[in-house]
Amino acid sequence: MSRAQGSKWERVAERWLKQRNARIVCRNYHCRSGEIDLVIRDGDQIAFVEVKFRALKGYGSGADHVTFTKQRRIVSAARRFLQYHKHASCQVFRFDVISITNTPDGLKIQWIKSAFEAV
């Protein structure tokens, strides 16, 4: 998937999360060790969100494609984010996945909270 297509689905996820009262803290955080699609505040927690899109349901959900290697990169980037954003470092945090699947009935969006833990 191209960067433009990835950005499109991240914007879809962002709008969807805002409708559920999540506050966007940061978009597309990049550092040497990895990247985080969205950093949000959900209630009193900070969530590092990976957005995954799948065009066909037959290939599994987007969440099925967040590999162990990808998880390690996200966790590493989250640690760096917390080092440089001290206001967030005292918060409870988690790692979420937004899985977007194109179905015959339209988009299916699933928010998987605490999809994986720091490894």
C-alpha distances in whole Angstrom, upper triangle without the diagonal:
4,7,8,6,7,10,11,11,13,15,15,16,18,20,21,22,24,26,27,29,26,27,24,25,22,18,16,19,18,21,21,21,18,16,16,14,18,21,24,27,28,32,33,30,27,24,21,18,15,12,10,9,10,11,14,16,17,15,16,15,13,16,16,13,15,16,20,18,16,19,21,19,19,22,23,21,23,26,26,25,29,31,30,30,34,34,31,32,35,33,32,28,26,22,21,17,16,15,14,14,15,18,21,22,20,17,19,18,20,21,22,24,25,22,23,26,26,26
4,5,5,6,9,10,11,12,14,16,17,18,20,21,23,24,26,28,29,26,26,23,24,21,17,15,17,17,19,20,20,17,16,16,14,18,21,24,27,29,32,34,31,28,25,22,19,16,14,13,12,13,14,17,20,21,18,20,19,16,19,20,16,17,19,22,20,17,20,22,19,19,23,23,21,23,26,26,25,28,30,29,29,33,33,31,32,35,33,33,29,27,24,22,19,18,17,16,17,17,21,23,25,21,19,21,20,22,23,24,26,27,24,25,28,27,28
4,5,5,6,9,10,10,12,14,15,16,18,20,21,22,24,26,27,24,23,20,21,17,14,11,14,14,17,18,18,15,13,14,12,15,18,21,25,26,30,31,28,25,22,19,17,14,13,13,12,15,16,19,22,23,21,21,20,16,19,20,17,17,19,22,20,17,19,21,18,17,21,21,19,21,24,23,22,25,27,25,26,29,30,27,29,32,30,30,27,25,22,21,18,17,17,16,18,18,22,25,26,22,20,21,20,22,22,23,25,25,23,24,26,26,27
4,5,5,6,9,10,11,13,14,15,17,19,20,21,23,25,26,24,23,20,21,18,14,13,16,16,19,21,22,18,16,16,13,16,19,21,25,26,30,32,29,26,23,21,18,16,14,14,13,15,15,19,22,24,22,22,21,18,20,22,19,20,22,25,23,20,22,24,21,20,24,24,21,23,26,25,24,27,29,27,27,31,31,29,31,34,32,32,28,27,24,22,19,18,18,16,17,17,21,23,24,21,18,20,19,22,22,24,25,27,25,26,28,28,30
4,5,5,7,9,10,11,13,14,16,17,19,20,22,23,25,23,23,20,22,19,15,14,17,18,21,22,23,19,16,16,13,15,19,21,25,26,29,31,28,26,23,20,17,15,12,11,9,12,12,15,18,20,18,19,17,14,17,19,17,18,20,23,22,19,21,23,21,20,24,24,22,23,27,26,25,28,30,29,28,32,32,29,31,34,32,31,28,26,22,20,17,15,15,13,14,14,17,20,21,17,15,17,16,19,20,21,24,25,23,25,27,28,29
4,5,5,6,9,10,11,12,14,15,16,18,20,21,23,20,20,17,19,16,12,11,14,15,18,19,19,16,13,12,9,12,16,18,21,23,26,28,25,22,19,16,13,11,8,8,8,11,12,16,18,20,18,18,16,12,15,17,14,14,17,20,19,16,18,20,17,16,20,21,18,20,23,23,21,24,26,25,25,29,28,26,28,30,28,28,24,22,19,17,14,13,12,11,13,14,18,21,21,18,15,16,15,17,17,19,20,22,20,21,24,24,25
4,5,5,6,9,10,10,12,14,15,16,19,20,21,19,18,15,16,14,10,9,13,14,17,20,20,16,13,12,9,11,14,16,20,21,25,27,24,21,19,16,14,12,10,11,11,14,15,19,21,23,21,21,18,15,17,20,17,17,20,23,21,18,19,22,19,17,21,21,18,19,23,22,20,23,26,24,24,27,27,24,27,29,27,27,24,22,19,17,15,13,14,13,15,16,20,23,23,19,16,18,16,18,18,20,21,23,21,23,25,25,26
4,5,5,6,9,10,11,13,14,16,17,19,20,19,19,16,18,16,12,12,16,18,21,23,23,20,17,15,12,13,17,18,21,22,25,28,25,23,20,18,15,14,10,11,10,13,13,17,19,22,20,20,18,15,18,20,18,19,22,25,24,20,22,24,22,20,23,25,22,22,26,25,23,26,29,27,26,30,29,27,29,31,29,29,25,24,21,19,16,13,14,11,13,14,17,20,20,16,13,15,14,17,17,20,21,24,22,24,27,27,29
4,5,5,6,8,10,10,12,14,15,17,19,17,17,15,17,16,12,12,16,18,21,23,23,19,16,14,10,11,15,16,19,20,23,25,23,21,18,16,13,11,7,8,7,10,11,15,16,19,17,17,14,12,14,17,15,16,19,22,22,18,19,22,20,18,21,23,20,21,25,24,22,25,28,27,26,29,28,25,28,30,27,26,23,21,18,15,13,10,10,8,10,11,15,18,17,14,11,12,11,13,14,16,18,20,19,21,24,25,26
4,5,5,6,9,10,10,12,14,15,16,14,14,12,14,12,9,9,12,15,18,21,20,16,13,11,7,8,11,12,16,17,21,22,20,17,15,13,10,9,6,8,9,13,15,18,19,22,20,19,16,13,14,17,16,15,19,21,21,17,18,20,18,16,19,20,17,18,21,21,19,21,24,23,22,25,24,22,24,26,24,23,20,18,16,13,11,9,10,10,13,14,18,21,20,17,14,14,12,13,13,15,16,18,17,19,21,22,24
4,5,5,6,8,10,11,12,14,15,14,13,11,14,12,9,11,14,17,20,23,23,20,16,14,10,10,13,13,16,17,21,23,21,19,16,15,12,12,10,12,12,15,16,20,21,24,22,22,19,16,18,21,19,19,22,25,24,21,21,24,21,19,22,23,20,20,24,23,21,23,26,24,23,26,25,23,25,27,25,25,22,21,18,16,14,12,13,12,15,15,19,21,20,17,14,15,13,15,15,17,18,21,20,22,25,25,28
4,5,5,6,9,10,11,13,15,14,14,13,16,15,13,14,17,20,23,26,25,22,18,16,12,12,15,14,17,17,21,23,21,20,17,16,13,13,10,11,10,13,14,17,18,22,21,20,16,14,16,19,19,19,22,25,25,21,22,25,23,20,23,25,22,22,26,26,23,25,28,27,26,28,27,24,27,29,26,25,23,21,19,16,13,10,11,9,12,12,15,18,17,13,10,11,9,12,13,16,17,20,19,22,25,26,28
4,6,5,6,9,10,11,13,11,12,11,14,13,11,13,16,18,22,24,23,20,16,13,10,9,12,11,14,14,17,20,18,16,13,13,10,10,7,9,10,13,15,18,18,21,20,18,15,12,14,17,17,16,20,22,23,19,19,22,20,17,20,22,20,19,23,23,21,22,26,25,23,26,24,22,24,26,23,22,19,17,15,12,10,7,9,8,12,13,16,19,18,14,11,11,8,10,9,12,14,16,16,19,21,22,25
4,5,5,6,9,10,11,9,9,7,11,11,9,11,14,17,21,24,23,20,16,13,10,8,10,9,12,12,16,18,17,15,13,12,10,11,9,12,13,17,19,21,22,25,24,22,18,16,17,20,20,19,22,24,24,20,20,23,21,18,20,22,19,18,22,22,19,21,24,23,21,23,22,19,22,24,21,21,18,17,15,13,12,10,12,12,15,17,20,22,21,18,14,14,11,13,11,14,15,17,18,20,22,23,26
4,5,5,6,9,10,9,10,10,13,14,12,15,18,21,24,28,27,24,20,17,13,12,13,12,14,14,17,20,19,17,16,16,13,15,12,15,15,18,19,22,22,26,25,23,20,18,19,23,22,22,25,27,28,24,24,26,25,22,24,26,23,22,26,26,22,24,27,26,24,26,24,22,25,26,23,23,21,20,19,16,15,12,14,13,16,17,19,22,20,16,13,14,12,13,13,16,17,20,20,23,25,26,29
4,5,5,7,9,9,11,11,15,15,14,17,19,22,26,29,28,24,21,17,14,12,14,12,14,13,16,19,18,17,15,15,13,14,12,14,14,17,18,20,20,23,23,21,17,16,17,20,21,20,24,26,27,23,23,26,25,21,23,26,24,22,26,26,23,25,28,27,25,27,25,23,25,26,23,22,20,19,17,14,13,10,12,11,14,15,17,19,17,14,11,11,8,10,10,13,14,18,18,21,23,25,28
4,5,5,7,5,8,8,12,13,13,15,17,21,24,27,26,22,19,15,13,10,11,9,10,9,12,15,14,13,11,13,10,12,11,14,15,18,20,22,22,25,24,22,18,16,16,20,21,19,23,25,26,22,21,24,23,19,21,24,21,19,23,24,20,21,25,24,22,24,22,19,22,23,19,19,16,15,15,12,12,9,12,12,16,18,20,23,20,18,14,14,10,11,9,12,12,15,16,19,21,22,25
4,5,5,5,6,8,11,13,13,16,18,22,25,28,28,24,21,17,15,12,12,9,10,10,12,15,15,14,13,15,13,16,14,17,18,21,23,25,25,29,28,26,22,20,20,24,24,23,26,28,29,25,24,27,25,22,23,26,23,21,24,25,21,22,26,25,22,24,21,19,22,23,20,20,18,18,17,15,15,13,16,16,19,20,22,25,23,20,17,16,13,14,12,15,15,18,19,22,24,25,28
4,6,7,10,11,15,17,17,20,22,25,29,32,31,28,24,21,18,15,16,13,13,12,13,17,17,17,16,18,16,18,16,19,19,22,23,25,24,28,28,26,22,21,21,25,25,24,28,30,31,27,26,29,28,25,26,29,26,24,27,28,25,26,29,28,25,27,24,22,25,26,22,22,21,20,19,17,17,14,16,16,18,20,21,23,21,18,16,15,13,14,13,16,16,19,21,24,26,27,31
4,6,9,11,15,17,17,20,22,25,28,31,30,27,24,20,18,15,15,11,11,9,11,14,14,15,14,16,14,17,16,18,19,22,24,25,24,28,27,25,21,20,20,23,24,23,27,28,29,26,25,27,27,23,24,27,25,23,26,27,24,24,28,27,24,26,23,21,23,23,20,19,18,17,17,14,15,13,15,16,19,21,22,24,22,19,17,15,12,12,10,13,13,17,18,21,23,25,28
4,6,10,13,15,16,20,21,25,27,31,30,27,24,20,18,14,14,10,9,7,8,12,12,13,13,16,15,18,18,20,22,25,27,29,28,31,30,28,24,23,22,26,26,25,28,29,30,27,25,28,27,23,24,27,24,22,25,26,22,22,26,25,22,23,20,18,21,21,18,17,17,17,17,15,17,15,18,19,22,24,25,28,25,23,20,19,16,15,13,16,14,17,19,22,23,25,28
4,7,9,12,13,16,17,21,24,27,26,23,20,16,14,11,10,6,6,5,7,10,10,10,10,12,11,15,15,18,20,23,25,27,26,30,29,26,22,20,20,23,24,22,25,26,27,24,22,24,23,20,20,23,21,18,21,22,19,19,22,22,19,20,17,15,18,18,15,15,14,14,14,12,14,13,16,17,21,23,25,28,26,23,20,19,15,15,12,14,12,15,17,19,20,22,25
4,6,9,11,15,15,19,22,25,25,22,19,15,14,10,9,5,5,7,9,11,11,10,10,12,12,15,16,19,21,25,27,29,29,32,31,28,25,22,22,25,25,23,26,27,27,24,23,25,23,20,20,22,20,17,20,20,17,17,20,19,16,18,15,13,17,17,14,15,14,15,15,14,16,15,18,19,23,25,27,30,28,25,22,21,18,18,15,17,15,17,19,21,21,22,26
4,6,7,11,12,16,19,22,22,19,16,12,11,7,6,4,6,9,12,13,12,10,10,10,10,13,14,17,19,23,25,28,28,31,29,27,24,21,21,24,24,21,24,25,25,22,21,22,21,17,18,20,17,15,18,18,14,15,19,17,14,17,15,13,16,18,15,16,14,15,15,14,15,14,17,18,22,24,27,30,28,25,22,21,18,18,15,17,16,17,19,20,21,21,24
4,7,10,10,14,16,20,20,17,14,12,11,8,5,5,7,10,12,13,11,9,9,10,11,14,15,19,22,25,28,30,30,33,31,29,26,23,22,25,25,22,25,25,25,21,20,21,19,16,17,18,15,13,15,15,11,12,15,13,11,13,11,10,13,15,13,14,13,14,14,14,16,16,20,21,25,27,30,33,31,28,25,24,21,20,17,19,17,18,19,20,20,20,23
4,7,7,10,13,17,17,15,11,9,8,6,5,7,10,13,16,16,14,11,11,9,10,12,14,17,20,24,26,29,29,32,30,28,25,21,21,24,23,20,23,23,22,19,18,19,17,14,15,16,13,11,14,13,10,12,15,13,11,14,13,11,14,17,15,16,14,15,14,14,16,16,19,20,24,26,29,32,31,28,24,24,20,20,18,19,18,18,19,20,20,19,22
4,6,9,13,16,16,13,10,8,6,5,6,9,12,15,18,19,17,13,12,10,10,11,11,15,17,21,23,26,27,29,27,26,22,19,19,22,21,18,21,22,21,18,18,19,16,13,16,16,13,13,16,15,12,15,17,15,14,17,17,15,17,20,18,19,16,16,15,14,14,14,17,18,21,23,26,29,29,25,22,22,19,19,17,18,18,19,19,20,21,20,23
4,6,10,13,13,10,7,6,5,6,8,11,15,18,21,21,19,15,13,11,10,10,11,14,16,19,22,25,26,28,25,24,21,18,18,21,19,17,19,20,18,15,16,17,13,11,14,14,11,12,15,14,11,15,17,15,15,18,19,16,18,21,20,20,17,17,15,15,14,14,17,17,21,23,26,30,29,26,22,22,20,20,18,19,19,19,19,19,20,19,21
4,7,10,11,8,5,5,7,7,8,12,15,18,21,21,18,14,13,10,11,11,13,16,19,22,25,28,28,30,28,26,24,20,20,22,20,17,19,19,18,15,15,15,12,10,12,12,8,9,12,10,8,11,13,12,12,15,16,14,16,19,18,19,16,16,14,15,15,16,19,20,24,26,29,33,32,29,26,25,22,22,20,20,19,19,19,19,19,17,19
4,7,8,6,4,7,9,11,11,15,18,21,24,24,21,17,16,12,13,13,15,17,20,23,26,28,29,31,28,27,25,21,21,23,20,17,19,19,16,14,15,14,11,10,12,11,7,10,12,10,9,13,14,12,14,17,18,17,17,21,21,21,18,18,16,17,17,19,21,22,25,27,31,34,34,31,28,27,24,24,22,22,22,21,21,20,20,18,19
4,6,6,6,9,12,14,14,18,20,23,26,25,22,18,17,14,15,15,18,20,23,26,28,31,32,33,30,29,27,23,23,24,21,19,19,19,16,14,15,13,10,10,12,9,6,10,10,8,8,12,12,11,13,16,19,17,17,21,21,22,19,19,17,19,20,21,23,25,28,30,34,37,38,34,31,30,27,27,25,24,23,22,22,20,20,17,18
4,6,8,12,15,17,17,21,24,26,29,28,25,21,20,17,18,17,20,21,24,27,30,32,33,34,30,29,28,24,24,25,22,19,19,18,15,14,15,13,10,11,12,9,8,12,12,9,11,14,14,14,16,19,22,20,19,23,23,24,21,21,19,21,21,23,25,27,30,32,35,39,39,36,33,32,30,29,27,26,26,24,23,21,21,18,18
4,7,10,14,16,16,20,22,25,28,27,23,20,18,15,16,15,18,19,23,25,28,30,31,31,28,27,25,22,21,22,19,16,16,14,11,11,11,9,6,8,9,6,6,10,10,8,11,14,13,14,16,19,21,19,18,22,22,22,19,18,16,19,19,21,23,25,28,31,34,37,38,35,31,31,28,27,25,24,23,21,20,18,17,14,14
4,7,10,13,14,17,20,22,26,25,21,18,16,12,13,12,14,16,19,22,25,27,27,28,25,24,22,19,18,19,16,13,14,13,10,8,10,9,5,6,8,7,5,9,10,9,10,14,14,15,16,19,21,18,18,22,21,21,18,17,14,16,16,18,20,22,24,27,30,34,34,31,28,27,24,23,22,21,20,19,18,16,16,14,14
4,7,9,11,14,17,20,23,23,19,16,14,10,10,9,11,14,17,20,23,25,26,27,24,23,21,17,16,18,16,13,14,15,12,9,10,11,7,6,9,9,6,8,11,10,10,13,15,14,15,18,20,17,17,21,20,20,16,15,13,14,14,15,17,19,22,24,28,31,32,28,25,24,21,21,19,19,18,18,17,16,16,15,16
4,6,7,11,14,16,19,19,16,13,10,7,7,6,9,12,15,18,22,24,24,26,23,22,19,15,15,17,15,12,14,15,14,10,10,11,9,6,9,10,7,7,11,11,9,12,15,14,14,17,18,15,16,19,17,17,14,12,10,11,11,12,15,17,20,23,26,29,29,26,22,22,19,18,16,16,15,15,14,14,15,14,16
4,7,10,14,15,19,20,17,13,11,8,6,5,6,10,12,16,19,22,22,24,22,20,17,14,14,17,15,13,15,17,16,12,12,14,12,9,12,13,11,11,15,14,12,15,18,17,16,20,19,17,18,21,19,19,15,14,11,11,10,10,12,14,17,20,23,26,26,23,19,19,16,16,14,15,15,15,15,15,17,16,18
4,6,10,12,16,16,14,10,8,6,5,7,8,12,14,18,21,23,23,26,24,22,19,15,15,18,17,15,18,19,18,15,14,16,14,11,13,15,12,11,14,14,12,14,17,16,15,18,17,14,16,19,16,16,13,12,10,10,10,10,13,15,18,21,24,27,26,23,19,19,15,15,13,14,13,14,14,16,17,17,19
4,7,10,13,13,10,7,6,5,6,9,11,15,18,21,24,27,26,29,27,24,21,18,17,20,19,17,19,20,19,16,15,16,15,11,12,14,11,9,12,13,9,11,14,14,12,14,13,10,13,15,13,13,10,10,9,10,11,12,16,17,21,24,27,30,29,26,22,21,18,17,14,14,13,13,15,15,16,15,18
4,6,9,10,8,6,5,7,7,11,12,16,19,22,25,27,27,30,28,25,22,19,18,22,21,19,21,22,22,19,17,19,18,14,15,17,14,12,15,16,12,13,16,16,13,15,13,10,13,15,12,12,10,10,10,10,12,12,16,17,21,24,27,30,28,25,22,21,17,16,13,14,12,13,15,16,17,17,20
4,6,7,6,5,6,9,10,14,16,19,22,25,28,30,29,32,30,28,24,22,20,24,24,21,24,24,25,22,20,21,21,17,17,19,17,14,16,17,14,13,17,17,13,14,12,9,12,13,10,10,9,10,12,12,14,15,18,20,24,27,29,32,30,27,24,23,19,18,14,15,12,14,16,17,17,18,22
4,6,5,6,7,10,11,15,16,19,22,25,27,29,28,31,29,26,23,21,19,23,24,21,24,24,26,23,20,22,22,18,18,21,19,16,18,20,17,16,20,20,17,18,15,12,15,15,11,10,10,10,12,11,13,14,17,19,23,25,27,30,28,26,23,21,17,15,12,13,10,12,15,17,17,18,22
4,6,8,10,14,15,18,20,23,25,28,31,32,31,34,33,30,26,24,23,26,27,25,27,27,29,26,23,25,25,21,21,23,22,18,20,22,19,18,21,21,18,18,15,13,15,14,11,10,11,12,14,14,17,17,21,23,26,29,30,33,31,29,26,24,20,18,15,16,13,14,17,19,19,20,24
4,7,10,13,16,19,21,24,27,30,33,35,33,36,34,31,28,26,24,27,28,25,27,27,28,26,23,24,24,21,20,22,21,17,18,20,17,16,19,19,16,15,12,10,12,11,7,7,9,11,14,15,18,19,23,25,28,31,33,36,34,32,29,27,23,21,17,17,14,14,18,19,18,19,23
4,6,10,12,16,18,21,24,27,30,32,31,33,31,28,25,23,21,24,24,21,24,23,24,22,19,20,21,17,16,18,17,14,15,17,15,13,17,17,14,14,12,9,11,10,6,5,5,7,10,11,15,16,20,23,26,29,31,34,33,30,27,25,21,19,15,14,11,11,14,15,14,15,19
4,7,10,13,16,19,22,25,29,30,29,32,30,27,24,21,19,22,22,19,22,21,22,19,17,18,17,14,13,15,14,10,12,14,11,10,14,14,12,12,11,7,9,10,6,6,5,7,9,10,13,15,18,21,25,28,30,33,32,29,26,24,20,18,15,14,11,11,14,14,13,14,17
4,6,10,12,15,19,22,25,27,26,28,26,23,20,17,15,19,19,16,18,18,19,16,14,15,15,11,11,14,13,10,12,14,12,12,15,16,14,15,14,10,12,13,10,9,5,5,6,6,9,11,15,18,21,24,27,30,29,26,23,21,17,15,11,11,8,8,11,11,11,12,16
4,7,10,13,17,20,23,25,24,27,24,22,19,16,14,17,16,13,15,16,16,13,11,13,12,8,9,11,9,7,10,12,10,11,14,15,13,15,15,11,13,15,12,11,8,6,5,6,8,10,14,16,20,23,26,30,29,26,22,21,17,15,12,11,10,9,10,11,11,11,14
4,6,10,13,16,20,21,21,23,21,19,15,12,11,14,14,11,14,15,16,12,11,13,12,9,11,13,12,10,14,15,13,14,18,18,17,19,18,15,16,18,16,14,11,9,6,5,5,7,10,13,16,19,22,26,25,22,18,17,13,12,9,9,9,10,9,11,12,13,16
4,6,10,13,17,19,18,20,18,16,13,9,9,12,10,8,11,13,13,9,9,12,11,8,11,13,12,11,15,16,15,17,20,20,19,22,21,18,19,21,19,18,14,11,8,6,5,6,8,11,14,17,20,24,24,21,17,16,13,12,10,10,11,11,10,11,13,14,16
4,7,10,13,16,16,18,16,14,11,8,8,12,10,9,13,15,16,12,12,16,14,12,15,17,15,15,19,19,18,20,23,23,22,25,24,21,22,25,22,21,17,14,11,9,6,5,6,8,11,14,17,21,20,17,14,13,10,10,9,10,12,14,12,14,16,17,19
4,7,10,12,12,15,12,11,8,5,7,9,8,8,12,15,15,12,13,16,15,13,16,19,17,18,21,22,21,23,26,26,25,28,28,24,26,28,25,23,20,17,13,11,7,6,5,6,8,11,15,18,19,16,12,12,10,10,11,11,14,15,12,14,17,19,20
4,7,9,10,13,11,10,8,5,9,11,9,11,14,18,18,15,16,20,19,17,20,22,21,21,25,26,24,27,29,29,28,31,31,28,29,31,28,27,23,20,17,14,10,8,6,5,6,8,11,15,16,13,10,10,9,11,12,13,16,18,16,18,21,23,24
4,6,7,9,7,8,7,6,10,10,9,12,15,19,19,17,18,22,21,20,23,25,24,24,28,29,28,30,33,33,32,35,34,31,32,34,32,30,26,23,20,17,13,11,8,6,5,7,9,13,14,12,10,10,11,12,14,15,19,20,17,19,23,25,25
4,7,9,8,10,10,9,13,14,13,16,18,22,23,20,22,25,24,23,26,28,27,28,31,32,31,33,36,36,35,38,37,34,36,38,35,33,30,27,23,20,16,14,11,8,6,5,8,10,13,11,9,10,12,14,17,18,22,24,21,23,27,28,29
4,5,6,8,9,10,13,13,13,16,19,22,23,21,23,26,26,25,28,30,29,30,33,34,33,35,38,38,37,40,40,36,38,40,36,34,31,28,24,21,18,16,12,10,7,6,7,9,12,11,11,11,13,15,18,19,22,24,21,23,27,29,30
4,5,6,7,9,12,11,12,16,18,21,23,21,22,26,26,25,27,30,29,29,33,34,33,35,38,38,37,40,39,36,37,38,35,33,30,26,23,20,16,15,11,10,6,7,7,10,12,12,11,10,12,13,16,17,20,22,19,22,25,28,28
4,6,8,11,13,12,13,16,18,21,23,22,23,26,27,26,28,31,31,31,34,36,35,37,40,40,40,42,42,38,39,41,38,35,32,28,25,22,19,18,14,13,10,11,10,12,15,15,14,14,16,16,19,19,23,24,21,23,26,29,29
4,7,9,11,9,9,13,14,18,19,18,20,23,23,23,25,27,27,28,31,32,32,34,37,37,37,39,39,36,36,38,35,33,30,26,23,20,17,16,12,12,10,11,12,15,17,17,15,14,15,16,18,18,21,22,19,20,24,26,26
4,7,8,6,8,11,13,16,18,17,18,21,22,21,23,26,26,26,29,31,30,32,34,35,35,37,37,33,34,35,32,30,27,23,20,17,14,13,10,11,9,11,12,15,17,16,14,13,13,13,15,14,18,19,15,17,21,23,23
4,5,5,7,10,12,16,18,15,16,20,20,19,21,24,23,23,26,28,27,29,32,33,32,34,33,30,31,32,29,27,23,20,17,14,10,10,6,8,7,10,11,15,16,15,12,10,10,9,11,11,15,16,13,15,19,21,22
4,5,5,7,10,14,15,13,13,17,17,15,18,21,20,20,23,25,24,26,29,29,28,31,31,27,28,30,27,25,21,18,14,12,8,8,5,7,7,11,13,17,17,16,12,11,10,9,11,10,14,15,12,14,17,19,20
4,5,6,9,11,14,11,11,15,15,14,16,19,19,18,21,23,22,24,27,28,27,29,29,25,26,27,25,22,19,15,12,9,6,7,6,9,10,14,16,20,20,18,15,13,11,9,9,8,11,11,8,10,14,16,17
4,6,8,11,13,11,12,15,16,15,17,20,20,20,23,25,25,26,29,30,30,32,32,28,28,30,27,25,21,18,14,13,10,11,9,12,12,15,17,20,21,20,17,15,14,12,13,11,14,14,10,11,15,17,17
4,6,9,11,9,10,13,14,13,16,18,18,19,22,23,23,25,28,29,28,31,31,27,28,30,28,25,22,18,15,13,10,11,10,12,12,15,18,21,22,21,18,16,15,14,15,13,16,15,12,12,16,17,17
4,7,8,6,7,10,11,10,12,15,15,15,18,20,20,21,24,25,25,27,28,24,24,26,24,22,18,15,11,11,8,11,10,13,14,18,20,24,25,23,19,18,16,14,14,12,14,13,9,9,12,13,13
4,5,5,6,9,10,11,12,14,15,16,18,20,21,22,24,26,26,28,29,26,25,28,26,23,20,17,13,13,12,14,14,17,18,21,23,27,28,26,23,21,19,18,17,15,16,15,12,10,12,13,12
4,5,5,6,9,10,10,12,14,15,16,19,20,21,23,25,25,27,28,25,24,26,24,22,19,16,13,14,13,17,17,20,21,24,27,30,31,29,26,24,22,20,19,16,17,15,12,9,11,11,9
4,5,5,6,9,10,11,13,14,16,17,18,20,21,23,24,26,28,24,24,26,25,23,20,17,14,16,15,18,18,21,22,25,28,32,33,30,27,26,24,22,21,19,19,17,14,12,13,12,10
4,5,5,6,9,10,11,12,14,15,16,18,20,21,22,24,26,22,22,25,23,21,18,15,12,13,12,14,15,18,19,23,25,29,30,28,24,23,20,19,18,16,17,15,13,11,12,11,11
4,5,5,6,9,10,10,12,14,15,16,18,20,21,22,23,20,19,22,20,18,15,12,9,10,11,14,15,18,20,24,26,30,30,28,25,23,20,18,16,14,14,12,10,8,8,8,8
4,5,5,6,9,10,11,12,14,15,17,19,20,21,23,20,19,21,20,19,15,13,11,14,14,17,19,22,24,27,30,34,34,32,28,27,24,22,20,18,17,15,13,10,10,8,6
4,5,5,6,9,10,11,12,14,15,17,18,20,22,19,18,21,20,19,16,14,12,14,14,17,18,21,23,26,29,33,34,31,27,26,24,22,20,18,18,16,15,12,12,10,10
4,5,5,6,9,10,10,12,14,15,16,18,19,16,16,19,17,16,13,11,8,10,11,14,16,19,22,25,28,31,32,29,25,24,21,19,17,15,15,13,12,10,10,9,10
4,5,5,6,9,10,10,12,14,15,17,18,15,14,16,15,14,11,10,8,11,13,16,18,21,24,28,30,34,34,32,28,26,23,21,18,16,15,12,12,10,8,6,7
4,5,5,6,9,10,11,13,14,16,18,15,14,17,17,16,14,13,12,15,16,19,21,24,27,30,33,37,37,34,31,29,26,24,22,20,19,16,16,13,12,9,9
4,5,5,6,9,10,11,12,15,16,14,13,17,16,16,13,13,12,14,15,18,20,23,26,29,32,35,35,32,29,28,24,23,21,19,18,16,16,15,14,11,12
4,5,5,6,9,10,10,12,14,10,10,13,13,12,9,10,9,12,14,17,20,22,26,29,32,35,35,32,28,27,23,22,19,18,16,14,15,13,12,9,12
4,5,5,6,9,10,11,13,11,9,12,13,13,11,12,12,15,17,20,23,26,29,32,35,39,39,36,32,31,27,25,22,21,18,16,17,15,13,9,11
4,5,5,6,9,11,13,11,10,14,15,16,14,15,14,17,19,22,24,27,30,33,36,40,40,37,33,32,28,27,24,23,21,19,20,18,16,13,14
4,5,5,6,9,11,9,9,12,12,14,12,13,13,16,18,20,23,25,29,31,35,38,38,34,31,30,26,25,22,21,19,18,19,18,16,14,16
4,5,5,6,8,6,5,9,10,11,10,12,13,16,19,21,24,27,31,34,36,40,39,36,33,31,28,26,23,22,19,17,19,18,16,13,16
4,6,6,10,9,7,11,12,14,13,16,17,20,22,25,28,30,34,37,40,43,43,40,36,35,31,30,26,25,23,21,22,21,18,15,17
4,6,9,9,9,12,14,16,15,17,18,21,23,25,28,30,34,36,40,43,42,39,35,35,31,30,27,26,24,23,24,23,21,18,20
4,5,6,7,10,11,14,13,16,17,19,22,23,27,29,32,35,38,42,41,37,34,33,29,28,25,24,22,21,23,22,20,18,21
4,5,5,7,9,13,13,16,18,21,24,26,29,31,35,38,41,44,43,40,36,35,31,30,26,26,23,22,24,23,21,19,21
4,6,7,8,11,12,16,18,20,23,25,28,30,34,37,40,43,41,38,35,34,30,29,25,25,22,21,24,23,21,20,23
4,6,5,8,9,12,14,16,19,21,25,27,31,34,36,40,38,36,32,30,27,25,21,21,18,17,20,19,18,16,20
4,5,8,9,12,14,17,20,23,26,29,32,36,38,42,41,38,34,32,29,27,23,22,19,17,20,19,16,15,18
4,7,9,13,16,18,22,24,28,31,34,37,40,43,42,39,35,34,30,28,24,23,19,18,21,20,17,16,19
4,6,10,13,15,19,21,25,27,31,34,36,40,38,36,32,30,26,24,20,19,16,15,18,18,15,15,19
4,7,11,13,17,19,23,26,29,32,34,38,36,34,30,28,24,22,18,17,13,12,15,15,13,13,16
4,7,10,13,16,19,22,26,29,31,35,34,31,28,25,22,19,15,14,11,9,12,12,10,10,14
4,6,10,13,16,19,23,26,28,32,31,29,25,23,19,16,13,11,8,5,8,8,7,8,12
4,7,10,13,16,20,23,25,29,28,26,22,20,17,14,11,9,7,5,6,6,7,8,11
4,7,10,13,16,20,22,26,25,22,19,16,13,10,7,6,5,5,5,7,9,11,14
4,6,10,13,16,18,22,22,19,16,13,10,8,6,5,7,8,6,9,12,14,16
4,6,10,13,16,19,18,16,12,10,7,6,5,6,9,11,9,12,15,17,20
4,6,10,12,16,16,14,10,8,6,5,7,8,11,13,11,14,17,19,21
4,7,9,13,13,10,7,6,5,7,9,11,14,17,15,18,21,23,25
4,6,10,10,8,6,5,7,9,12,13,17,19,17,20,23,26,27
4,7,8,6,5,6,9,12,15,17,21,23,21,23,27,29,30
4,5,5,6,7,10,13,16,18,22,25,22,25,29,31,33
4,6,8,10,13,16,20,22,25,28,26,29,33,35,36
4,7,8,12,15,18,21,24,27,25,29,32,35,37
4,7,10,13,16,19,22,26,24,27,31,33,35
4,6,10,13,16,19,22,20,24,27,29,31
4,7,10,13,16,19,17,21,24,27,29
4,7,10,13,16,15,18,21,24,26
4,6,9,13,11,15,18,21,23
4,6,10,9,13,16,18,21
4,6,6,9,12,15,18
4,5,8,11,13,16
4,5,7,10,13
4,7,10,12
4,7,9
4,6
4
